[in-house]
Amino acid sequence: MTEPASYPVYADLRWPRMTGIAQVQAACCAAAPPHVHLVDLRVSSSLGSPAAPLAVACALQRTHKGAGVFWNPGFLPPLWAQIPSVVTVHDLTHRLFYSRLHRAYYDIVLKPLYRQCDAIICVSEFTRDTFLAWSKMAPDKVHVVLNGVSPEYAANSETLDLPYSYVLYPGNHRPYKNLARLLEAYARSRLPQNDIHLVLTGQIHPGLQSQAEALGIPDRVHFCGWLDIPDLPKLYRGALAIVYISLYEGFGLPIVEGMASGVPVMTSNISSMPEIAGDAALVVDPYSVPEITEGLNTLALDNTARRQLIARGAARVSQFAWKDSAARLWGIIDSVAARGVKS
């Protein structure tokens, strides 16, 4: 098989290292094929700036020399580009769960810019379907590349040796993450009386802390801060279960990270989460506190169900290897590069 001709890929690589997009970026960049020359555009504007597409376009215009492809591992298309563009879209959360201004920005600014791209990469079939319905883009330009899971989760056998048993929520505290219902369900469950605590990543959230106090469980709910990346597999491995009952996800990395850690997982039965979980997680209605409550009891206290979920998770997670995801991504970018001109 003939090796593709060498070409540069101009990439926006400024994603914060503790984000899911940074994991995608790092894994795909590490697996870039020898014929790809990655060039960091070093875009100067903030990621959340309304002028970010302009800043990306200006950085690209300053940097690129002749042929090549632009790739952004997270959301942002350039305002204009003289070379083909590929953008990875992880979800439409900002459009659906943030402000009216966010929604208008997506509809008025980003939608036409996405349509100018030569390829869009979505991280699940759910995200692709949602994106196509919204953007009305040509389906043959919108591809699915599933996320992977770091091999460090399966390889790790250490824990953080916390002084209590716990179930873990790993993620941020935005409202669509559904943490108020999680706290209420935890308080109703049999976990507190069995001295099984609830651990959440991130700094103390005043609203959630106040809710824990009102529910009478402040000594059972812990915010463990933002851990260094090497400590995250240890936090997962030490948990009795991973609980990820968001109201919306484009993929849901904690689902597969929990499976890789040999820990049973509970997640939501909406958006991308049942697609990613398959039959290897306990799926619940995230709007139903009684269902979440019963799920917590099952996940932490039913040893038969726990063993079954762990075994299914170990089988399921083999479908989410970063080497496979990266190979598919670079194959799509190769195809765009081979066409050689801006479409």
N, C-alpha and C positions, 0 to 999 in steps of 0.2 A: 504493500500500500504506500503510495507516494505521500511524503510529509508535506503539509500545506506550506506555502511560502511564508516567510517571516513577515510580521507586520506589528505595528504598535497598537496597544489598547490604552487610550487615555481615560483614566478612571478618577472618579470623585471618591477618595478614600479617607474622608475625615470623620467617619462615624465613631462615636464614643465607644470605647473598648468593652464596656459592660452591657451594651445593647445587643439585642438579637441580630440586628443588621450587621453589627461588627463581627459577629460569629460567622455569618454568611460570607462577608467580605474576606475575613481571614482564611477561612477554609478554601474558598474558591481561588484566592490569590496564591495560596500555598501550592495548589494543584494546577496552576497555569502551565500549559504545555510549552515545550522549549521554543516553539516558533512564535510565541506571543511575547512581545516586549511590553511590560506594564509600565506606564508612565503616570505617576501621581500628579494630578492637576494642581494640588495644593490650593483649593478654592478658599478665598479669604473670608467670605461672608458667613454668617451664622446659618445653621441648617433651617431654622425656623423663620428666616427672613422672607417676606413676600417677594423680595428681589433676588432670591436664591437662583432661579433659572437664568436670570441675567448674569449673575456672578459666575455661574457655571459656563455659560456661553463665552464670556470674556476670557476666562481662564483657558478654555479650549482654544479660542482664537489665538491667544498669546503663545500657546504651547505646541499645538499640532503642526507638523511639517508634512504636507502632502497627504498621502493615503493613511488609512488607519480606521479604527472604530472607537466611538465613545461608549463607555459602559458606566452606569451608576448602579451600585448594589442596593441602593435604597431610594426609591420614589422620584427623585428629582430629574426631570428632563432639562436639556438646555433650551434657552429661549430661541436660539437658532444654532445650526451646526452645518458645516461644509462637508462633514464626513458622516457615514451612517451612525445611528444611535441605537443603543440597547439599554433599557431601563428595567430593573427588577421592582415590581410592585408587590409589596407584602400583604397589604390589606387596604381597605378604604375607611379605616377607623376615624381618621381626622374628619372626613366628610360626614360620617354618621353619628359620632358621639361627642364632637366638640362644638364649637359655636357656629352661628349662622354665617359668620365671616369665613370660617374654615370651609364650610360647605360651598359658599359662593366662590371662594378662591379655587377650589377643585373644579367646579362647574365652568367657571369663566376662563380661568388661566390654565390649569393643568390639563383639562380634557383635550383642548386643541393641540397642546404640546405633545401629549401622548400619541395623538393621531399622526403626528409628524415623524414619530420614531419608526425605525425599520423593524424592531422587534420589541415586544413586551414580554417579560418573564414573570409569571405568577407562581407562588409557592404552594398552591394547592388547587385542585379542581374547583373547589368552592370559590376561591379568590378569582380564578379565571372566569367562571360563570358570572360572578358579580361584576367584575370589571367589564366584561363584554356587554352585559345588559346596560351598564351605565355609559360606557364610552362609545358604543356602536362601532367599534373598531373592527377591521377585517379579521375574522377568526384565525386565518392562517398566519397572522402576525403575532398572535398571542399564545404563548407556550406555557407549559407547566414544568417547573423544576422543583421537586420536593426538597425541603430542607433536610439536612442530615443531623446526626448527633455526634458530638465529640467522642472519640474512643476513650477519652480519659474517664468517662462515667462508668463504662463497663470494666475498665482496667482497675479502677480504684477499689480498695477494700477497707479503707480507713474511714473513721467517723470523727466528728468534732468532740465526742465524749461529753455532750451536754448532760447535766445532772437530772434529766427526766426523760421519759418517753414522750414522743411528739409526732403530730402530723404536720406537714409542711405546706405552706403556700409560697411558691417562689415567683416573684414578679413585683410590679409596681402597684401603686395604690389608687390608680385612676378609677373613677366611678364605675365604668363598664366592667371592671374586674370583679365586681359583685361581692366585695368583702363584707359589706354590712349584713347581707343574708348569710354569708359564711359564719360570721360571729354569732348571729342569732341561732343558726342551726347547731353550731358547736355547743352553745350554752344549753340547748334543749337535749343534746345527745347524752349518751352514757359515758362519754370520754372524760369530762371533768371528774366525775365520781370515781373513775378508774385511774385517776392521776395521770391521764394522758393529756399533754399540753398542746397548744396551737402555736406554731412558730411562723412568723411572716418575715420575709426579707424586707430590707429598707429601714429607714429611721422611724422613730415613733411618730405615728399619725395621730394628731390630737383628737380628731373626730372619732376614729376607731378606738382610741384609748378611752375616750369618754363613754362610748357605747359598751366597751368591755366592763367598765366600772358599773354602769347602769344594769348590766346583765349579771353582775355579781361574780365575774370571772377575771378580774384584773391580774390576779396572781397566776393565772393559767395561760395568759396570752402574752407572747414575747415578740418584740421586734429586734431582729438580730443584726440590723445595719446592712450595708452593702459590702459583701465579702469579696476578697480577692478571688480571681478566677480559679486558682488551684484549690481553694477551700469549698467551692460550690459542690463538687462531687462528694465531698465528705459530708456536707450538710444533707444532701439527698440520701446518701447511703445510710445515715443514722436515723432516718425517719421511718415511722411505721407505715406512712402512706404519703403520697403527693395529692394535694387537693387543688384543682385548677378549674373552677366553675365560672369562668368568664362568660359575659353576655355576647362576646364577639371576638373572634380571632381569625387571622388569615392563615395561620398554621397552628401555633401553640407548641413551641419548643419544649416547655417543661413536661409535656405528655411523654415525649420520647426520651427525654433525659431521665425521667422517673423509671421508665421501663428498662433503660440501659443500666440503671443503678440497682436493679433487682428489687424494686419497691412497687407495691400495687398503686394504681393511679385511679382517681375519680375525676371526671371532667364533664363538660356540658353536652347536651344532645342537640345543639344548634350550631350554626355556621360551620366552620371547617373541622371542629373538634371530633365529631363522630367519624369523619373521613380519616383523620389521622389515627384515632384510637382503634378503629376496627372493633374486633371482639376482645381486645386485650386490656380494656379499661372499663370501669364501672361508669356508665353514662347516666346522668340525671337531668331533670328539668331545672335549669338554674334559677327559675323564677319561683320554684316551690321549696319553701323552707322545710316542710315535713319530708320531702324526698331527699333533700340534701342531708337532713338529720339522720334518716335511716341509712343513707349511703355512708356517712361517717361511722355509724355503728358497725356496719358490715365490714368496711375497709379496715378498721382498727381491731375489731373484736371477733370476727368470724374467721377462724384459722383456715377452714376449708376454702372459703372464697378467696382469701388472701393467697393461698398456694396456687389456686387456679389462675388468678390474675397475674401473678409473678411469672408463671410458666408461659402464659400466652404473651405477656409482654416481652419475654426473652426471645420468643419466636418472631413477634411482630417487628421489633426494633431492627432486625437485620435488613429490613426494607429501606432504612433511612441512613445510608452510608454517605458521608461527605464526598468520598472519591467518585461515587456514582453521580451525585448531584453536580459536582464540579465538571465531570466529563460531559454531562449533558449541556451544562451552561456553555462550556467552551466550544462544543459542537455547534450550538446555535450561533455563537459569535463568529466562529469560522465561516458558517454559511452566509452570514451578513457580510463579512469581509470579502468573501469570494465574489459577491456581486459587484463590489468595488466602487460603486457610485452611490451618492445620496439619492434615495428613492423619493 
